[in-house]
Amino acid sequence: MPDPEDEETRRAQAQEQRRLEQAWRRQREQEAAKREELAGRAVEVARAWWQDVQPRQRAALFAAVAERAWHDEEVRVEIPERPQVSESFAYGIPLFTTGRLRALYAIVRPCPELVCLSPQLEFQHIVVRDEQEARQLAGVMSPRARITNLCLSSDATGRPG
């Protein structure tokens, strides 16, 4: 004959397990809804993120990335004539190495608000203009993310600060 106390304990444990599973499911549903809403607004969020970077600043940023790649790793980086943001990389601009073994070198200035839509970003080399951008990304990425701060000024000339 089953012990009534054991049966009561099992029922309580099963009820607690169901409660935890429901809470977990609700949390996942809320997170999915939040990601879906953000994905719908992603283009406008990314546009606002890139809007404060003037053409001269972009040119200075890409030149600094190319210089750093060569100086630090002896790698040439291809700077596209018309850089395009990539949805896959939180609307940052992917830069590739040149030559036969063309490979992704870095993602330039991904949008911190959109990082949650691009989980693979954590495994890429991220390049930002300044300390503020580095802090914003560090706040939403894993501590093991590789973020390089180029220490560029954000004035209209794009000159290093």
DSSP file with accessible surface (Angstrom, degrees, kcal/mol):
  #  RESIDUE AA STRUCTURE BP1 BP2  ACC     N-H-->O    O-->H-N    N-H-->O    O-->H-N    TCO  KAPPA ALPHA  PHI   PSI    X-CA   Y-CA   Z-CA
    1    1 A M              0   0  226      0, 0.0     2,-0.0     0, 0.0     0, 0.0   0.000 360.0 360.0 360.0 128.6    0.0    0.0    0.0
    2    2 A P        -     0   0   94      0, 0.0     3,-0.0     0, 0.0     0, 0.0  -0.330 360.0-111.2 -65.5 143.6    1.5    3.4   -1.0
    3    3 A D     >  -     0   0   74      1,-0.1     4,-2.2     2,-0.0     5,-0.2  -0.579  18.9-142.7 -73.5 124.5    2.5    5.8    1.7
    4    4 A P  H  > S+     0   0   99      0, 0.0     4,-2.4     0, 0.0     5,-0.2   0.858 100.8  54.3 -59.5 -34.0    0.1    8.8    1.7
    5    5 A E  H  > S+     0   0  146      2,-0.2     4,-2.4     1,-0.2     5,-0.2   0.918 108.7  48.0 -67.6 -40.7    2.9   11.2    2.6
    6    6 A D  H  > S+     0   0   81      2,-0.2     4,-2.6     1,-0.2    -1,-0.2   0.913 112.3  49.7 -63.5 -41.2    5.0   10.0   -0.4
    7    7 A E  H  X S+     0   0   67     -4,-2.2     4,-2.4     2,-0.2    -2,-0.2   0.919 111.0  49.1 -64.1 -42.9    2.0   10.4   -2.6
    8    8 A E  H  X S+     0   0  118     -4,-2.4     4,-2.4    -5,-0.2    -2,-0.2   0.918 111.2  49.9 -62.2 -42.7    1.3   13.9   -1.3
    9    9 A T  H  X S+     0   0   71     -4,-2.4     4,-2.6     1,-0.2    -2,-0.2   0.926 110.5  49.8 -63.5 -43.9    5.0   14.8   -1.9
   10   10 A R  H  X S+     0   0  122     -4,-2.6     4,-2.6     1,-0.2    -1,-0.2   0.908 111.1  49.3 -62.6 -42.6    4.9   13.5   -5.4
   11   11 A R  H  X S+     0   0  137     -4,-2.4     4,-2.6     2,-0.2    -1,-0.2   0.922 111.8  48.5 -61.4 -44.5    1.8   15.5   -6.2
   12   12 A A  H  X S+     0   0   51     -4,-2.4     4,-2.5     2,-0.2    -2,-0.2   0.911 112.7  48.2 -63.0 -41.7    3.3   18.6   -4.8
   13   13 A Q  H  X S+     0   0  127     -4,-2.6     4,-2.6     2,-0.2    -2,-0.2   0.914 112.2  48.9 -65.5 -41.9    6.5   18.1   -6.8
   14   14 A A  H  X S+     0   0   40     -4,-2.6     4,-2.4     2,-0.2    -2,-0.2   0.908 111.7  49.3 -64.8 -41.3    4.5   17.4  -10.0
   15   15 A Q  H  X S+     0   0  129     -4,-2.6     4,-2.4     2,-0.2    -2,-0.2   0.925 111.8  48.3 -63.9 -42.8    2.4   20.6   -9.4
   16   16 A E  H  X S+     0   0   82     -4,-2.5     4,-2.6     2,-0.2    -2,-0.2   0.911 110.1  52.5 -63.9 -40.1    5.6   22.6   -8.8
   17   17 A Q  H  X S+     0   0  101     -4,-2.6     4,-2.5     2,-0.2    -2,-0.2   0.923 110.0  48.1 -61.6 -44.2    7.1   21.2  -11.9
   18   18 A R  H  X S+     0   0  136     -4,-2.4     4,-2.5     2,-0.2    -1,-0.2   0.913 111.2  51.2 -62.4 -41.8    4.0   22.2  -14.0
   19   19 A R  H  X S+     0   0  122     -4,-2.4     4,-2.4     1,-0.2    -2,-0.2   0.937 111.6  46.8 -62.3 -43.9    4.1   25.7  -12.5
   20   20 A L  H  X S+     0   0   82     -4,-2.6     4,-2.7     1,-0.2    -2,-0.2   0.907 111.8  50.7 -65.0 -41.4    7.8   26.1  -13.4
   21   21 A E  H  X S+     0   0   84     -4,-2.5     4,-2.6     2,-0.2    -1,-0.2   0.905 111.0  48.8 -63.6 -40.7    7.2   24.8  -16.9
   22   22 A Q  H  X S+     0   0   98     -4,-2.5     4,-2.7     2,-0.2    -2,-0.2   0.915 112.0  48.4 -65.1 -43.1    4.3   27.2  -17.4
   23   23 A A  H  X S+     0   0   34     -4,-2.4     4,-2.4     2,-0.2    -2,-0.2   0.924 112.7  48.6 -62.8 -43.0    6.4   30.1  -16.1
   24   24 A W  H  X S+     0   0  140     -4,-2.7     4,-2.5     2,-0.2    -2,-0.2   0.925 111.8  49.4 -62.2 -44.7    9.3   29.1  -18.4
   25   25 A R  H  X S+     0   0  115     -4,-2.6     4,-2.5     2,-0.2    -2,-0.2   0.923 110.9  49.5 -61.9 -44.2    6.9   28.9  -21.4
   26   26 A R  H  X S+     0   0  127     -4,-2.7     4,-2.5     2,-0.2    -1,-0.2   0.922 111.1  50.0 -60.8 -42.5    5.4   32.3  -20.7
   27   27 A Q  H  X S+     0   0   92     -4,-2.4     4,-2.5     1,-0.2    -2,-0.2   0.929 111.6  47.7 -62.8 -45.0    8.9   33.8  -20.4
   28   28 A R  H  X S+     0   0   99     -4,-2.5     4,-2.5     1,-0.2    -1,-0.2   0.898 111.7  50.7 -63.0 -40.1    9.9   32.3  -23.7
   29   29 A E  H  X S+     0   0  118     -4,-2.5     4,-2.4     2,-0.2    -1,-0.2   0.907 110.8  48.8 -64.6 -41.1    6.7   33.5  -25.4
   30   30 A Q  H  X S+     0   0  135     -4,-2.5     4,-2.3     2,-0.2    -2,-0.2   0.918 112.2  48.3 -64.8 -42.9    7.3   37.0  -24.1
   31   31 A E  H  X S+     0   0   67     -4,-2.5     4,-2.6     2,-0.2    -2,-0.2   0.910 111.6  49.9 -63.8 -41.4   10.9   37.0  -25.3
   32   32 A A  H  X S+     0   0   41     -4,-2.5     4,-2.6     2,-0.2    -2,-0.2   0.913 110.9  49.3 -64.0 -42.1    9.8   35.7  -28.7
   33   33 A A  H  X S+     0   0   58     -4,-2.4     4,-2.5     2,-0.2    -2,-0.2   0.912 111.3  49.9 -63.8 -39.6    7.2   38.4  -29.0
   34   34 A K  H  X S+     0   0  157     -4,-2.3     4,-2.6     2,-0.2    -2,-0.2   0.928 112.1  47.1 -64.4 -45.4    9.7   41.0  -28.1
   35   35 A R  H  X S+     0   0  107     -4,-2.6     4,-2.8     2,-0.2    -2,-0.2   0.905 112.2  50.8 -62.4 -41.3   12.2   39.7  -30.7
   36   36 A E  H  X S+     0   0  153     -4,-2.6     4,-1.8     2,-0.2    -2,-0.2   0.924 111.5  47.0 -63.1 -43.8    9.5   39.6  -33.3
   37   37 A E  H  X S+     0   0  107     -4,-2.5     4,-1.2     2,-0.2    -2,-0.2   0.929 113.9  48.1 -64.1 -42.4    8.4   43.2  -32.5
   38   38 A L  H  X S+     0   0   17     -4,-2.6     4,-0.7     1,-0.2     3,-0.4   0.908 107.9  54.8 -65.4 -40.4   12.1   44.4  -32.6
   39   39 A A  H >< S+     0   0   55     -4,-2.8     3,-0.7     1,-0.2     4,-0.4   0.884 105.6  53.9 -60.6 -36.7   12.7   42.5  -35.9
   40   40 A G  H 3< S+     0   0   69     -4,-1.8    -1,-0.2     1,-0.2    -2,-0.2   0.823 116.3  37.5 -66.7 -29.5    9.7   44.5  -37.4
   41   41 A R  H 3X S+     0   0   78     -4,-1.2     4,-2.3    -3,-0.4     3,-0.3   0.397  87.3 106.5 -98.9   1.4   11.3   47.7  -36.3
   42   42 A A  H <X S+     0   0    2     -4,-0.7     4,-3.1    -3,-0.7     5,-0.3   0.857  75.3  52.1 -54.9 -44.0   14.9   46.7  -37.1
   43   43 A V  H  > S+     0   0   75     -4,-0.4     4,-2.7     1,-0.2    -1,-0.2   0.939 112.8  44.2 -63.3 -43.1   15.4   48.8  -40.2
   44   44 A E  H  > S+     0   0  118     -3,-0.3     4,-2.1     2,-0.2    -1,-0.2   0.896 114.4  49.9 -69.8 -35.6   14.3   52.0  -38.6
   45   45 A V  H  X S+     0   0   14     -4,-2.3     4,-2.1     2,-0.2    -2,-0.2   0.941 113.7  45.9 -64.8 -45.7   16.4   51.2  -35.5
   46   46 A A  H  X S+     0   0    5     -4,-3.1     4,-2.4    -5,-0.2     5,-0.2   0.905 110.3  53.5 -64.8 -41.1   19.4   50.5  -37.6
   47   47 A R  H  X S+     0   0  162     -4,-2.7     4,-1.5    -5,-0.3    -1,-0.2   0.931 110.2  47.4 -59.7 -43.9   18.8   53.6  -39.7
   48   48 A A  H  X S+     0   0   60     -4,-2.1     4,-0.6     1,-0.2    -1,-0.2   0.894 110.5  53.5 -64.5 -38.3   18.8   55.7  -36.6
   49   49 A W  H  < S+     0   0   32     -4,-2.1     3,-0.4     1,-0.2    -2,-0.2   0.900 116.3  37.4 -63.0 -41.9   22.0   54.0  -35.3
   50   50 A W  H >< S+     0   0   11     -4,-2.4     3,-1.9     1,-0.2    -1,-0.2   0.659  95.6  85.9 -86.2 -14.4   23.9   54.8  -38.5
   51   51 A Q  H 3< S+     0   0  139     -4,-1.5    -1,-0.2     1,-0.3    -2,-0.2   0.820  84.2  56.2 -60.4 -31.9   22.4   58.3  -39.1
   52   52 A D  T 3< S+     0   0   87     -4,-0.6     2,-0.8    -3,-0.4    -1,-0.3   0.456  87.2  90.1 -83.3   3.7   24.9   60.0  -36.8
   53   53 A V  S <  S-     0   0    5     -3,-1.9    -1,-0.1     4,-0.0   103,-0.1  -0.864  70.1-151.9-103.0 106.5   27.8   58.7  -38.8
   54   54 A Q     >  -     0   0   96     -2,-0.8     4,-2.5     1,-0.1     3,-0.4  -0.301  28.9-104.5 -72.1 159.1   28.7   61.2  -41.6
   55   55 A P  H  > S+     0   0  100      0, 0.0     4,-2.5     0, 0.0     5,-0.2   0.878 122.8  51.7 -52.7 -40.0   30.3   60.0  -44.9
   56   56 A R  H  > S+     0   0  172      1,-0.2     4,-2.3     2,-0.2     5,-0.2   0.890 109.5  49.9 -64.3 -39.3   33.7   61.4  -43.8
   57   57 A Q  H  > S+     0   0    7     -3,-0.4     4,-2.6     2,-0.2    -1,-0.2   0.893 109.7  50.9 -66.4 -39.0   33.4   59.6  -40.5
   58   58 A R  H  X S+     0   0   83     -4,-2.5     4,-2.9     2,-0.2     5,-0.3   0.930 110.1  49.5 -62.6 -45.5   32.6   56.3  -42.3
   59   59 A A  H  X S+     0   0   63     -4,-2.5     4,-2.4     1,-0.2    -2,-0.2   0.923 113.0  46.9 -59.9 -43.4   35.6   56.7  -44.6
   60   60 A A  H  X S+     0   0   29     -4,-2.3     4,-2.4     2,-0.2    -1,-0.2   0.899 111.9  51.7 -65.0 -39.0   37.8   57.4  -41.5
   61   61 A L  H  X S+     0   0    0     -4,-2.6     4,-2.2     2,-0.2    -2,-0.2   0.954 112.2  44.3 -63.0 -48.9   36.3   54.4  -39.7
   62   62 A F  H  X S+     0   0    9     -4,-2.9     4,-2.6     1,-0.2    -2,-0.2   0.897 112.9  51.8 -66.0 -38.0   36.9   52.0  -42.6
   63   63 A A  H  X S+     0   0   57     -4,-2.4     4,-2.7    -5,-0.3    -1,-0.2   0.917 109.9  50.0 -63.0 -40.5   40.5   53.4  -43.2
   64   64 A A  H  X S+     0   0   21     -4,-2.4     4,-2.6     2,-0.2    -2,-0.2   0.895 110.2  50.0 -66.4 -37.7   41.2   52.8  -39.5
   65   65 A V  H  X S+     0   0    2     -4,-2.2     4,-2.7     2,-0.2    -2,-0.2   0.949 112.5  47.1 -63.7 -47.0   39.9   49.3  -39.6
   66   66 A A  H  X S+     0   0   29     -4,-2.6     4,-2.1     1,-0.2    -2,-0.2   0.918 113.7  48.1 -61.8 -42.9   42.1   48.6  -42.7
   67   67 A E  H  X S+     0   0  143     -4,-2.7     4,-3.0     1,-0.2     5,-0.2   0.930 113.3  47.3 -63.8 -44.0   45.1   50.1  -41.1
   68   68 A R  H  X S+     0   0   95     -4,-2.6     4,-3.1     1,-0.2     5,-0.5   0.901 109.8  53.1 -65.8 -40.2   44.6   48.2  -37.8
   69   69 A A  H  X S+     0   0    0     -4,-2.7     4,-1.9    -5,-0.2     6,-1.4   0.919 114.9  41.7 -61.0 -42.8   44.1   44.9  -39.7
   70   70 A W  H  X S+     0   0  111     -4,-2.1     4,-1.5     4,-0.3    -2,-0.2   0.941 118.6  44.7 -70.5 -45.7   47.4   45.4  -41.5
   71   71 A H  H  < S+     0   0  148     -4,-3.0    -2,-0.2    -5,-0.2    -3,-0.2   0.922 124.2  32.0 -65.2 -46.2   49.3   46.7  -38.5
   72   72 A D  H  < S+     0   0   83     -4,-3.1    -3,-0.2    -5,-0.2    -1,-0.2   0.838 139.9  11.7 -83.2 -35.9   48.1   44.1  -36.0
   73   73 A E  H  < S-     0   0   78     -4,-1.9    -3,-0.2    -5,-0.5    -2,-0.2   0.374  90.0-121.0-127.1   1.1   47.5   41.0  -38.2
   74   74 A E     <  +     0   0  151     -4,-1.5     2,-0.4    -5,-0.3    -4,-0.3   0.903  67.2 139.1  52.3  46.7   49.2   41.7  -41.6
   75   75 A V        -     0   0   37     -6,-1.4     2,-0.4    -9,-0.1    -1,-0.2  -0.967  50.3-136.5-120.9 134.4   45.8   41.2  -43.2
   76   76 A R        -     0   0  140     -2,-0.4    22,-1.9    22,-0.2     2,-0.4  -0.774  20.0-152.1 -89.5 136.7   44.4   43.3  -46.1
   77   77 A V  E     -A   97   0A  16     -2,-0.4     2,-0.6    20,-0.3    20,-0.2  -0.917  11.4-129.4-113.8 135.4   40.8   44.2  -45.7
   78   78 A E  E     -A   96   0A  78     18,-3.3    18,-0.6    -2,-0.4    -2,-0.0  -0.723  17.5-159.8 -83.7 120.5   38.4   44.9  -48.6
   79   79 A I        -     0   0   66     -2,-0.6    16,-0.1    16,-0.1   -16,-0.0  -0.898  18.9-134.8-101.3 112.7   36.6   48.2  -48.1
   80   80 A P        -     0   0   41      0, 0.0    15,-0.0     0, 0.0     0, 0.0  -0.334   8.8-129.4 -68.0 148.1   33.5   48.1  -50.4
   81   81 A E  S    S+     0   0  195      1,-0.3    -2,-0.0     2,-0.0     0, 0.0   0.875 107.4  27.2 -61.6 -40.1   32.7   51.2  -52.4
   82   82 A R  S    S-     0   0  202      2,-0.0    -1,-0.3     0, 0.0    -3,-0.0  -0.764  89.6-151.0-124.0  83.5   29.1   51.1  -51.1
   83   83 A P        -     0   0   32      0, 0.0     2,-0.4     0, 0.0    12,-0.1  -0.283  11.8-157.8 -57.6 135.7   29.2   49.5  -47.7
   84   84 A Q        -     0   0  136     10,-0.2     2,-0.0     8,-0.0     8,-0.0  -0.964  14.1-123.5-119.4 135.7   25.9   47.7  -46.9
   85   85 A V        -     0   0   61     -2,-0.4     2,-0.5     8,-0.2     8,-0.2  -0.347  25.2-135.0 -69.9 155.5   24.7   46.8  -43.5
   86   86 A S  B > > -E   92   0B  25      6,-2.6     5,-2.1     3,-0.2     3,-1.3  -0.970  10.3-154.8-119.7 123.8   23.9   43.1  -42.8
   87   87 A E  G > 5S+     0   0  141     -2,-0.5     3,-1.1     1,-0.3    -1,-0.1   0.858  97.8  62.1 -58.7 -35.2   20.8   42.0  -41.1
   88   88 A S  G 3 5S+     0   0   70      1,-0.3    -1,-0.3     2,-0.1    32,-0.2   0.709 106.1  45.4 -65.7 -21.9   22.7   38.8  -40.1
   89   89 A F  G X 5S-     0   0   33     -3,-1.3     3,-1.8     3,-0.2    -1,-0.3  -0.293 127.1 -89.1-120.0  46.4   25.2   40.9  -38.1
   90   90 A A  T < 5S-     0   0    0     -3,-1.1    21,-2.9     1,-0.3    24,-0.2   0.840  84.1 -59.9  53.7  37.2   22.8   43.3  -36.2
   91   91 A Y  T 3 <S+     0   0   22     -5,-2.1    -1,-0.3     1,-0.2    -4,-0.2   0.759 102.5 136.8  61.6  28.0   23.0   45.8  -39.1
   92   92 A G  B <   -E   86   0B   0     -3,-1.8    -6,-2.6    -6,-0.7    -3,-0.2  -0.457  61.6-104.6 -86.7 174.1   26.7   46.2  -38.8
   93   93 A I  E     - B   0 108A   4     15,-2.4    15,-2.9    -8,-0.2     2,-0.2  -0.902  29.9-140.4-106.8 116.0   28.8   46.3  -41.9
   94   94 A P  E     - B   0 107A  23      0, 0.0     2,-0.4     0, 0.0    13,-0.2  -0.552  15.0-162.3 -75.9 136.0   30.8   43.1  -42.6
   95   95 A L  E     - B   0 106A   1     11,-2.9    10,-3.0    -2,-0.2    11,-1.6  -0.975   5.8-157.2-118.8 138.3   34.4   43.5  -43.9
   96   96 A F  E     -AB  78 104A  58    -18,-0.6   -18,-3.3    -2,-0.4     8,-0.2  -0.778  19.4-110.3-114.5 155.7   36.3   40.7  -45.6
   97   97 A T  E     -A   77   0A  20      6,-3.0   -20,-0.3    -2,-0.3     2,-0.2  -0.374  36.0-121.7 -74.9 160.2   39.9   40.0  -46.1
   98   98 A T        +     0   0   63    -22,-1.9     3,-0.3     4,-0.1   -22,-0.2  -0.542  64.4  48.6 -97.3 169.1   41.3   40.2  -49.6
   99   99 A G  S >  S-     0   0   59     -2,-0.2     3,-0.5     1,-0.2    -2,-0.0  -0.443 104.3 -43.5 100.4-173.4   43.0   37.6  -51.6
  100  100 A R  T 3  S+     0   0  243      1,-0.3     2,-1.0    -2,-0.1    -1,-0.2   0.852 130.6  55.3 -64.0 -37.7   42.3   33.9  -52.4
  101  101 A L  T 3  S-     0   0  147     -3,-0.3    -1,-0.3     2,-0.0     2,-0.2  -0.433  79.0-176.0 -96.2  60.3   41.3   33.0  -48.9
  102  102 A R    <   +     0   0  133     -2,-1.0     2,-0.3    -3,-0.5    -4,-0.1  -0.385  13.1 165.3 -60.5 123.1   38.6   35.7  -48.6
  103  103 A A        -     0   0   48     -2,-0.2    -6,-3.0    -5,-0.1     2,-0.3  -0.967  45.9 -89.6-140.3 157.1   37.2   35.5  -45.0
  104  104 A L  E     +B   96   0A  50     -2,-0.3    -8,-0.3    -8,-0.2     3,-0.1  -0.520  41.0 177.6 -66.6 123.8   35.1   37.6  -42.7
  105  105 A Y  E     -     0   0A  21    -10,-3.0     2,-0.3     1,-0.4    20,-0.3   0.862  55.6 -26.2 -93.8 -51.3   37.5   39.9  -40.8
  106  106 A A  E     -B   95   0A   0    -11,-1.6   -11,-2.9    18,-0.1     2,-0.5  -0.992  47.2-119.4-160.0 162.9   35.2   42.0  -38.7
  107  107 A I  E     -Bc  94 126A   0     18,-2.9    20,-2.7    -2,-0.3     2,-0.6  -0.961  33.9-141.4-110.5 121.2   31.7   43.5  -38.3
  108  108 A V  E     -Bc  93 127A   0    -15,-2.9   -15,-2.4    -2,-0.5    20,-0.2  -0.759  66.2 -24.7 -91.4 121.0   31.8   47.3  -38.2
  109  109 A R  S    S-     0   0    1     18,-3.5    -1,-0.2    -2,-0.6    19,-0.1   0.853  70.7-165.2  53.3  57.3   29.5   49.0  -35.7
  110  110 A P        -     0   0    0      0, 0.0   -19,-0.2     0, 0.0   -20,-0.2  -0.378  32.8-100.2 -66.1 153.9   26.6   46.6  -35.2
  111  111 A C    >>  -     0   0    4    -21,-2.9     3,-1.4   -22,-0.2     4,-0.5  -0.651  24.0-147.8 -79.9 119.3   23.6   48.1  -33.5
  112  112 A P  G >4 S+     0   0   16      0, 0.0     3,-1.1     0, 0.0     4,-0.4   0.872  97.0  56.5 -55.5 -37.7   23.5   47.3  -29.8
  113  113 A E  G 34 S+     0   0  101      1,-0.2     3,-0.2     2,-0.1   -23,-0.1   0.759 110.0  45.8 -67.8 -21.3   19.7   47.2  -29.7
  114  114 A L  G X4 S+     0   0    0     -3,-1.4     3,-1.7   -24,-0.2     4,-0.3   0.398  80.0  99.7-103.6   2.7   19.6   44.6  -32.5
  115  115 A V  G X< S+     0   0   15     -3,-1.1     3,-2.2    -4,-0.5     6,-0.2   0.876  74.5  64.7 -57.0 -36.5   22.3   42.2  -31.1
  116  116 A C  G 3  S+     0   0   73     -4,-0.4    -1,-0.3     1,-0.3    -2,-0.1   0.746  98.0  56.0 -62.4 -19.5   19.6   39.9  -29.7
  117  117 A L  G <  S+     0   0   52     -3,-1.7    -1,-0.3     1,-0.2    -2,-0.2   0.547 107.6  50.7 -86.4  -7.8   18.5   39.2  -33.3
  118  118 A S    X   +     0   0    1     -3,-2.2     3,-2.0    -4,-0.3     4,-0.3  -0.606  59.1 168.7-131.4  73.2   22.0   38.1  -34.3
  119  119 A P  G >  S+     0   0   94      0, 0.0     3,-1.2     0, 0.0     4,-0.2   0.795  75.5  64.3 -60.9 -27.1   23.3   35.5  -31.8
  120  120 A Q  G >  S+     0   0   70      1,-0.2     3,-1.8   -32,-0.2     4,-0.1   0.697  81.2  82.8 -70.8 -14.1   26.3   34.5  -34.0
  121  121 A L  G X  S+     0   0    0     -3,-2.0     3,-2.2     1,-0.3    -1,-0.2   0.836  76.3  70.5 -57.8 -32.2   27.6   38.1  -33.6
  122  122 A E  G <  S+     0   0   48     -3,-1.2    24,-0.4    -4,-0.3    -1,-0.3   0.771  97.2  50.6 -57.3 -25.7   29.1   37.0  -30.3
  123  123 A F  G <  S+     0   0  145     -3,-1.8    -1,-0.3    -4,-0.2     2,-0.2   0.342  98.7  85.4 -98.5   8.1   31.7   34.9  -32.2
  124  124 A Q  S <  S-     0   0   51     -3,-2.2    22,-0.7    -4,-0.1     2,-0.6  -0.653  85.9-103.4-107.2 163.5   32.8   37.6  -34.6
  125  125 A H  E     - d   0 146A  13    -20,-0.3   -18,-2.9    -2,-0.2     2,-0.4  -0.767  40.5-158.0 -83.4 122.6   35.4   40.4  -34.3
  126  126 A I  E     -cd 107 147A   0     20,-3.1    22,-3.5    -2,-0.6     2,-0.4  -0.878   6.2-163.2-107.4 135.3   33.4   43.6  -33.7
  127  127 A V  E     +cd 108 148A   3    -20,-2.7   -18,-3.5    -2,-0.4     2,-0.3  -0.976  11.3 176.8-122.3 130.6   34.9   47.1  -34.5
  128  128 A V  E     - d   0 149A   0     20,-2.7    22,-2.5    -2,-0.4    23,-0.2  -0.860  33.3-124.8-128.2 164.9   33.5   50.3  -33.1
  129  129 A R  S    S-     0   0    9     -2,-0.3    23,-3.8    20,-0.2     2,-0.3   0.868  79.4  -3.9 -76.6 -42.2   34.5   54.0  -33.3
  130  130 A D  S  > S-     0   0   21     21,-0.2     4,-2.1    20,-0.2     5,-0.1  -0.849  76.8 -84.3-149.0 179.3   34.8   54.9  -29.6
  131  131 A E  H  > S+     0   0  102     -2,-0.3     4,-2.7     1,-0.2     5,-0.2   0.855 119.4  56.7 -61.7 -39.0   34.5   54.0  -25.9
  132  132 A Q  H  > S+     0   0  112      2,-0.2     4,-2.4     1,-0.2    -1,-0.2   0.943 109.7  44.5 -60.9 -46.7   30.7   54.9  -25.8
  133  133 A E  H  > S+     0   0    4      1,-0.2     4,-2.3     2,-0.2     5,-0.2   0.898 112.3  53.0 -64.8 -38.6   30.0   52.4  -28.6
  134  134 A A  H  X S+     0   0   13     -4,-2.1     4,-2.7     1,-0.2    -2,-0.2   0.924 110.5  47.1 -62.4 -43.3   32.2   49.8  -27.0
  135  135 A R  H  X S+     0   0  142     -4,-2.7     4,-2.0     2,-0.2    -2,-0.2   0.906 109.8  53.5 -64.9 -41.8   30.4   50.1  -23.7
  136  136 A Q  H  < S+     0   0   75     -4,-2.4     4,-0.5    -5,-0.2    -1,-0.2   0.927 114.4  41.0 -60.1 -44.9   27.0   49.9  -25.4
  137  137 A L  H >X S+     0   0    0     -4,-2.3     3,-1.4     1,-0.2     4,-1.1   0.909 111.5  55.0 -70.3 -41.9   27.9   46.7  -27.1
  138  138 A A  H 3< S+     0   0   59     -4,-2.7     3,-0.3     1,-0.3    -1,-0.2   0.850 102.4  60.4 -60.2 -30.3   29.6   45.2  -24.1
  139  139 A G  T 3< S+     0   0   67     -4,-2.0    -1,-0.3     1,-0.2    -2,-0.2   0.698 115.0  31.6 -70.3 -19.3   26.4   45.8  -22.2
  140  140 A V  T <4 S+     0   0   79     -3,-1.4     2,-0.3    -4,-0.5    -1,-0.2   0.399 111.1  71.4-119.0   0.7   24.4   43.5  -24.4
  141  141 A M  S  < S-     0   0   21     -4,-1.1   -25,-0.0    -3,-0.3   -26,-0.0  -0.757  89.6 -86.8-116.0 166.7   27.0   41.0  -25.5
  142  142 A S    >   -     0   0   23     -2,-0.3     3,-2.1     1,-0.1    -1,-0.1  -0.298  39.1-115.7 -65.1 149.8   28.8   38.1  -23.7
  143  143 A P  T 3  S+     0   0  137      0, 0.0    -1,-0.1     0, 0.0    -5,-0.0   0.749 115.2  61.2 -60.9 -20.4   32.0   39.0  -21.9
  144  144 A R  T 3  S+     0   0  179      2,-0.1    -2,-0.1     0, 0.0     2,-0.1   0.478  76.3 119.5 -87.4   0.0   33.9   36.8  -24.3
  145  145 A A    <   -     0   0   17     -3,-2.1     2,-0.9    -7,-0.1   -22,-0.1  -0.383  67.3-127.3 -63.2 142.1   32.8   39.0  -27.3
  146  146 A R  E     +d  125   0A 124    -22,-0.7   -20,-3.1   -24,-0.4     2,-0.5  -0.811  35.7 173.8 -97.6 100.7   35.8   40.5  -29.1
  147  147 A I  E     -d  126   0A  45     -2,-0.9     2,-0.6   -22,-0.2   -20,-0.2  -0.942  15.0-160.7-112.8 123.0   35.2   44.2  -29.4
  148  148 A T  E     -d  127   0A  19    -22,-3.5   -20,-2.7    -2,-0.5     2,-0.6  -0.914   4.8-155.0-106.1 122.1   37.9   46.5  -30.8
  149  149 A N  E     -d  128   0A  32     -2,-0.6   -20,-0.2   -22,-0.2   -19,-0.1  -0.856   4.0-165.6 -94.9 118.6   37.6   50.2  -30.0
  150  150 A L        -     0   0   22    -22,-2.5   -20,-0.2    -2,-0.6   -21,-0.1   0.508  29.8-133.1 -83.8  -4.7   39.4   52.3  -32.6
  151  151 A C        +     0   0   83    -23,-0.2    10,-1.0     1,-0.2     2,-0.3   0.886  46.3 161.3  55.5  43.9   39.3   55.4  -30.4
  152  152 A L  B     -F  160   0C  15    -23,-3.8    -1,-0.2     8,-0.2   -21,-0.1  -0.706  40.6-115.5 -91.3 149.8   38.0   57.7  -33.2
  153  153 A S        -     0   0   24      6,-1.0    -1,-0.1    -2,-0.3   -23,-0.0  -0.401  11.6-139.5 -77.5 158.9   36.4   61.0  -32.5
  154  154 A S        +     0   0   72     -2,-0.1    -1,-0.1     3,-0.0   -97,-0.1   0.156  60.9 123.7-105.7  20.1   32.8   61.4  -33.4
  155  155 A D  S >  S-     0   0   63      4,-0.3     3,-1.0     1,-0.1     6,-0.0  -0.243  80.7 -98.0 -73.4 170.5   33.2   65.0  -34.7
  156  156 A A  T 3  S+     0   0   69      1,-0.3  -100,-0.2     2,-0.1   -99,-0.2   0.722 119.9  58.5 -65.2 -20.1   32.2   65.8  -38.2
  157  157 A T  T 3  S-     0   0   43      2,-0.1    -1,-0.3  -101,-0.1   -97,-0.1   0.763  96.2-136.1 -82.1 -24.2   35.7   65.5  -39.6
  158  158 A G    <   +     0   0    4     -3,-1.0    -2,-0.1     1,-0.2    -5,-0.1   0.584  48.9 154.1  78.8   9.2   36.2   61.9  -38.5
  159  159 A R        -     0   0  153      1,-0.1    -6,-1.0    -7,-0.1    -4,-0.3  -0.420  55.2 -92.4 -70.0 146.8   39.7   62.7  -37.2
  160  160 A P  B      F  152   0C 101      0, 0.0    -8,-0.2     0, 0.0    -1,-0.1  -0.263 360.0 360.0 -57.0 144.0   41.0   60.5  -34.4
  161  161 A G              0   0   92    -10,-1.0     0, 0.0    -3,-0.1     0, 0.0  -0.293 360.0 360.0 -91.8 360.0   40.3   61.9  -31.0
